[in-house]
Amino acid sequence: MRKNLPSVETFVSGILAGDRVLLARAITLVESALPAHELLARQIIDALLEKQNIPAATLRVGISGAPGAGKSTFIEALGTYLTEREEKVAVLAIDPSSALSQGSILGDKTRMEQLSASPLAFIRPSPSGNTLGGVARKTRETILLAEAAGYHNVLIETVGVGQSETAVHSMSDVFLLLLIPGAGDELQGIKRGIVEMADILVVNKADGDRVTLANQARMHYLNATHLLPPKPSGWSPQVLACSALEKTNIEKVWETVLIYRDSTLANGFFAENRRKQAAYWLHESLRQGLERLLAEMPELTALEQAVLEGRISPFSAAAQVLGKLQAKSMF
């Protein structure tokens, strides 16, 4: 399976040199469900980590917002702002596929024509996947590869307000929530948990006849954030307004991101947060691996049928399965 693939050493040296083709191929390995590809992907990432060639001085920005908030336009405006300052930026997406069609929204490159044309930008839509956890884990690994390739600014996009926001929060340094002006009750439809996760709230589309509405929405959200509990980072959420279409106040948004970074670096939260995230993904990977092992156990089908027929309790069935796993792990 691996005979036509470059060696681990070729991948590592190419990624470190900023080879976009080898970077893309390595990410494809990460996204693959083939065991041989998964092994090779792990070997590439481990080799980069062992060489300490995945830099710590990177910034991971999670960006979320309800459909229609203008995320793609905003990310292109922000990414273009960075590339115009000769900074490299990677745009990644967490896009849980449809459980019915197995399709996923992979149009980011076509929507970000200006940014995708820049040699300093790397845009990678997420793969199709059956579970959000699997897609998110692969995005986490993709972040490490992009950072090793020199993309020190990583923008992680989600498709909307929901479970994917929690996944993005678990792999980003700063979480930015994009909002829409003039949507009636400004807090309607936005889950409190999402707002609580946000470090920076940005009311987009503050242009044309919506400037007044955007400023009103900004004040509503500013008042709402005062009611939230203190954040572990010691940071008070900032609320801004911008126009991604007209590229106004994009610089202010990025300046606020950098202020957040500097503040959390100074008080130690930045590094501690990354350590906790690494531990979280260790346990998440273990959980996903155990679920895969369970799904492959031939005894599980018979036990499940016995549970359905009432011949054994769910708890006894689970104890039997866990006992078999434990027995298999003993030497």
C-alpha positions in Angstrom: 0.0 0.0 0.0 2.9 2.3 0.8 5.2 1.3 -2.1 4.2 4.3 -4.2 4.3 6.8 -1.4 7.3 8.9 -0.4 9.3 7.9 2.7 8.7 9.4 6.1 12.0 11.3 5.7 10.9 12.7 2.4 7.6 13.9 3.8 9.3 15.4 6.9 12.0 17.3 4.9 9.4 18.5 2.3 7.0 19.7 4.9 9.7 21.6 6.8 10.7 23.2 3.5 7.2 24.4 2.9 6.4 22.0 0.1 2.6 22.5 -0.3 2.2 19.3 -2.4 3.8 17.1 0.2 1.9 18.9 2.9 -1.4 18.2 1.1 -0.4 14.5 0.6 0.4 14.2 4.3 -3.0 15.6 5.2 -4.6 13.1 2.8 -2.9 10.4 4.8 -4.3 11.8 8.0 -7.8 11.8 6.5 -7.5 8.3 5.2 -9.2 5.4 7.0 -6.7 2.9 5.6 -4.5 1.4 8.4 -1.3 1.7 6.4 -2.1 5.4 5.7 -2.9 6.1 9.4 0.4 4.5 10.4 2.4 6.5 8.0 0.6 9.7 9.0 1.5 9.0 12.7 5.1 8.3 11.8 5.4 11.7 10.0 3.8 13.7 12.8 5.9 11.8 15.4 9.1 12.5 13.4 8.3 16.2 13.3 7.6 16.3 17.0 10.8 14.3 17.9 12.8 16.9 15.9 10.9 19.6 17.7 10.1 21.1 14.4 6.5 21.9 15.2 6.9 25.4 16.5 5.2 26.5 19.7 5.0 30.2 18.5 1.9 29.6 16.5 -1.6 31.0 16.9 -4.7 28.8 16.4 -7.9 30.8 15.9 -11.3 29.1 16.0 -14.0 30.9 14.0 -17.6 30.0 14.3 -21.0 31.6 13.5 -24.5 30.8 12.4 -25.1 30.1 8.7 -25.3 33.4 6.9 -22.9 35.2 9.2 -20.4 35.6 6.4 -17.7 33.2 7.8 -16.0 32.6 4.4 -16.0 36.2 3.5 -14.6 37.1 6.9 -11.9 34.5 6.9 -10.8 35.5 3.4 -10.7 39.2 4.5 -8.7 38.2 7.7 -6.4 35.8 5.8 -5.8 38.4 3.1 -4.9 41.0 5.7 -2.3 38.6 7.1 -0.8 37.6 3.7 -0.5 41.2 2.7 1.7 41.6 5.7 3.9 38.7 4.5 2.5 36.3 7.1 1.6 32.7 6.3 -1.9 31.5 7.1 -3.6 28.1 6.9 -7.4 27.8 6.8 -8.9 24.5 7.9 -12.5 23.5 8.3 -14.3 21.2 10.6 -17.2 20.0 8.5 -19.2 17.0 9.9 -20.7 15.3 6.9 -24.3 14.6 6.3 -25.3 11.3 8.1 -27.6 10.6 5.2 -25.7 11.6 2.1 -22.2 11.4 3.5 -21.5 14.6 1.6 -19.7 17.6 3.1 -19.4 21.2 2.3 -16.1 21.6 0.5 -16.6 24.9 -1.3 -14.2 27.0 0.8 -11.5 27.2 -1.9 -14.0 28.4 -4.5 -15.4 31.0 -2.1 -12.0 32.3 -1.1 -10.6 33.0 -4.6 -8.4 35.9 -3.6 -6.9 34.2 -0.6 -6.4 30.8 -2.3 -4.3 32.6 -5.0 -1.8 33.7 -2.4 1.4 31.6 -2.1 1.4 32.4 1.6 -2.0 30.8 2.2 -3.0 27.2 2.4 -6.7 26.3 2.4 -7.9 22.8 3.3 -11.6 21.9 3.6 -12.3 19.0 6.0 -12.9 15.5 4.7 -16.1 13.5 4.7 -16.6 11.6 7.9 -19.2 9.6 9.7 -18.6 11.2 13.1 -17.8 14.7 14.2 -15.1 13.3 16.6 -13.3 11.6 13.8 -13.3 14.7 11.6 -12.2 16.9 14.5 -9.3 14.6 15.5 -8.1 14.6 11.9 -8.3 18.4 11.9 -6.2 18.5 15.1 -3.5 16.5 13.3 -3.7 18.7 10.3 -3.0 21.7 12.4 0.3 20.1 13.5 1.3 19.5 9.9 0.4 23.0 8.8 2.4 24.5 11.6 5.4 22.4 10.8 5.2 23.7 7.2 5.5 27.3 8.6 1.9 28.4 8.7 2.1 30.1 12.1 -1.5 31.5 11.8 -4.1 28.7 11.6 -7.8 29.7 11.2 -10.2 26.8 12.0 -13.7 27.3 10.7 -16.9 25.4 11.6 -20.1 25.1 9.6 -22.4 26.6 12.2 -23.5 26.8 15.8 -23.6 23.4 17.4 -21.5 20.5 18.6 -18.7 21.4 16.2 -18.0 24.6 18.1 -17.0 22.5 21.2 -14.5 20.6 19.0 -13.0 23.8 17.6 -12.7 25.2 21.1 -10.7 22.2 22.2 -8.0 22.8 19.6 -7.8 26.6 19.3 -6.0 29.3 21.4 -8.6 31.9 20.9 -12.3 31.4 19.9 -14.0 34.0 17.8 -17.8 34.1 17.3 -19.1 35.8 14.2 -22.6 37.4 14.6 -25.2 39.0 12.3 -26.7 42.4 12.9 -30.5 43.1 12.8 -31.6 39.5 13.3 -34.4 40.4 15.7 -33.5 39.4 19.3 -29.8 39.5 19.1 -29.4 36.6 21.5 -32.1 34.5 20.0 -30.9 31.2 18.6 -27.4 31.6 20.0 -26.7 29.0 22.6 -25.4 30.4 25.9 -22.6 27.8 25.9 -21.3 29.1 22.6 -21.3 32.6 23.8 -19.5 31.6 27.0 -16.8 29.9 24.9 -16.2 33.0 22.8 -13.2 35.1 23.6 -14.0 37.7 20.9 -17.4 38.4 19.5 -17.6 40.1 16.1 -20.7 41.6 14.5 -20.1 41.2 10.8 -21.8 43.0 7.9 -21.5 46.5 9.5 -21.8 48.1 6.1 -24.3 50.1 4.1 -27.6 50.6 5.9 -26.7 48.0 8.5 -24.1 50.0 10.3 -26.5 51.3 12.9 -28.0 47.8 13.4 -24.5 46.4 13.8 -23.6 48.9 16.5 -26.8 48.2 18.3 -26.1 44.5 18.2 -22.6 45.1 19.4 -24.0 46.9 22.5 -26.5 44.1 23.1 -23.8 41.5 23.1 -21.5 43.7 25.2 -24.2 43.9 27.9 -24.8 40.2 27.7 -21.1 39.3 28.2 -21.1 41.2 31.4 -23.6 38.6 32.8 -21.3 35.7 32.0 -19.1 34.0 34.6 -15.4 35.0 34.6 -13.3 33.0 32.1 -10.3 30.9 33.3 -8.1 32.9 31.1 -8.7 36.0 33.1 -9.8 37.6 29.8 -12.9 39.8 29.5 -14.6 38.9 26.1 -14.4 41.8 23.6 -17.2 42.7 21.2 -16.4 44.3 17.9 -18.1 45.2 14.7 -16.6 44.9 11.2 -17.4 44.6 7.5 -15.7 41.6 5.9 -17.1 42.7 2.5 -15.6 46.2 2.7 -12.6 45.0 4.8 -13.3 47.6 7.5 -12.1 47.0 11.1 -10.4 43.7 10.1 -7.2 45.1 11.4 -8.9 45.9 14.8 -10.1 42.3 15.0 -6.6 40.9 14.5 -5.1 43.4 16.9 -7.6 42.1 19.5 -6.6 38.5 18.8 -3.0 39.5 19.4 -3.8 41.3 22.6 -5.6 38.2 23.8 -2.6 36.0 22.9 -0.2 38.4 24.7 -2.4 38.5 27.8 -2.7 34.7 28.1 0.9 34.2 27.4 1.8 36.5 30.2 -0.5 34.9 32.8 0.4 31.3 31.7 -3.1 30.3 30.5 -2.0 30.0 26.8 0.6 27.2 27.6 -1.6 25.5 30.2 -4.6 25.5 27.8 -2.5 23.8 25.1 -1.3 21.1 27.6 -4.9 20.4 28.6 -6.0 20.2 24.9 -3.2 17.7 24.2 -4.5 15.6 27.1 -8.0 15.9 25.9 -7.1 14.6 22.4 -5.2 11.7 23.9 -8.3 10.6 25.8 -10.5 11.3 22.8 -8.2 9.2 20.5 -8.3 6.4 23.1 -12.1 6.6 23.2 -12.4 6.4 19.4 -10.0 3.5 19.3 -11.9 1.6 21.9 -15.2 2.2 20.0 -13.6 0.8 16.9 -12.4 -2.3 18.7 -15.8 -2.8 20.2 -17.4 -2.5 16.8 -15.1 -5.2 15.5 -15.9 -7.7 18.3 -18.0 -10.6 16.9 -19.4 -11.3 20.4 -21.0 -7.9 20.6 -23.8 -8.7 18.2 -24.9 -11.7 20.2 -24.8 -9.9 23.4 -26.8 -7.0 22.0 -29.4 -9.4 20.8 -29.5 -11.0 24.3 -30.0 -7.5 25.8 -32.9 -6.7 23.4 -34.6 -10.0 24.3 -34.2 -9.3 28.0 -32.0 -12.4 28.7 -29.2 -10.3 30.1 -29.0 -6.8 31.5 -27.1 -4.1 29.6 -24.8 -3.8 32.6 -23.9 -7.4 32.6 -23.4 -7.4 28.9 -21.1 -4.4 29.1 -19.1 -6.1 31.9 -18.6 -9.2 29.7 -17.4 -7.1 26.8 -15.0 -5.1 29.0 -13.7 -8.4 30.5 -13.0 -9.8 27.1 -11.1 -6.6 26.1 -9.1 -6.7 29.4 -8.3 -10.4 28.8 -7.0 -9.6 25.2 -4.8 -6.8 26.6 -3.1 -9.2 29.1 0.1 -10.9 28.1 
